[in-house]
Amino acid sequence: MKNIIEISHLSKSFGDIKAVQDLSFCVREGELFAFLGTNGAGKSTTINILCGQLSKDGGTVVIDSADLDRNLEQIKRIIGAVFQNSVLDAPLSVYDNLQSRAALYGLTGAAFKKRLTELSEMLEFKELLKR
């Protein structure tokens, strides 16, 4: 089986804090994979980099043979991440939650508003957007 995820020497710092330092691993197609570790170990930072939500400082990320640096939009179309708990869900309105999720797939600005209007009318949830 081929590697579906290949991470080599990944690094990310926030000022003096090294959130991810020289991380390398591969996940083969069809394997079940999970990150386990203590708070602050770099799990969320790594996932955010894989999803294209956070830039990396160094290293390479290849997902399904696509290099993150050259094929970010392709990767965003094929990868999906569902987080166990979102700190945003409760404090944000329905509109804000949909806007943040749409941004994960590159749908922002006027294109987001147009699509939201279409869907909220079609699915009749326009009155829920402010909740």
N, C-alpha and C positions, 0 to 999 in steps of 0.2 A: 504494500500500500504506500501511496505517496504521502508526503508531509503536507497537511492542509494549513498548518501554522508553523512558521519558522522565525524564531527570534534569536538574534545574534548580537551580543554585547550591548543590549539596550540600556540607556541611561537617561535619567531625568532628575534635575535638581530644581529646587525652589529656593533661590538664594543660597545660603550655606547648608540647607537641608538636602541630602542626597536621598530622594524618594525611591529611585530605582538605580542600582549600580551594577553594571556589567552582567545583566541578566541574559541568559541564553537557554533556550529549550525548543523542542519541536513537539508537535501534536500530529499524529498520523490520522489520515482520513478514517472516520468511523469510530475513533476512540472517544471515550467519555473523559472529560477534562474539567478540573476545578482548581481554583486557587484557594489555598488554606493558609492562614497565617495570622499573626497578631495585628492589632491596630497599628497603623503606621508602617507596615512591612512593604507597602508599594503595590498591593493588589489592585486597588481602584485606579491608581495612576497608570498601571500597565494596561488595564482594560480600557481606560479612556484613550490611551495612545492607540491601541489596536482598533478602536472604533473611529479613530480620526477626530476625536473631540479635544485632544491635547497633543501638542507637538512634542517630539522627543528631542533630547539634546545630542544623542549619538546612538550608533548601532543601526541594525537593519531589522525591518519587519516585513515578512512576506506572507501573504494570506492567499491560499488557492493559486499559487504561482504569480500573484500580482504584488509588486513592490509598493509599499505604502507611500514612499516618496514620489513615485511616478504615476500611481494608479489609485489615488485616494477615492475618487468618485466611484470607480468600479468596485472597490472594497466595500464602500458604504452600501452599495446596492445588494451585496451578497451576504454581509454579516448582520447578525441580529444579536442583541444583548437584552436580556430581561433581568433587571436588578431585583434582588430580594426585597429590599425596602428602599423607597425613594424619600429623601428628606424634602423633596419639592411638592409631592402630591397634595398634602393637606393644606399648606399655606397658600398655594396658588389656585387661581380660578380655573374652571374648565378650559376657558380660552387660553390662559397662560400655559397650562399643562399640554394642550394640543400644540401650541406654538413651539414649546421646547422640544417636544417629540418630533415635530415636523423638521425642525432645524437639524436633528440628528441625521436626517436623510437629505439635507441640502435644500429643503423647501422653506424659503424665508421671504420676508418683505411682501411685495404686492402679489407674488405667486402664491404665498401661503394664504393671504387674505382672500384671494379669488377662490382658491380650492376650498377653504373653510366655508365661505358663503355658499358655494355649490352644495357641499355635503350637508351643511346644517339645514338647508332648505329641503334637500332630498330626503334626509333622514329625520327631519322635524325635531331638531334639538337646539335650534337657535335660542330659545328662551332659557336654556341651561348654561349658556356660555359665561354668564356673569357669576354663577354659583361658585 
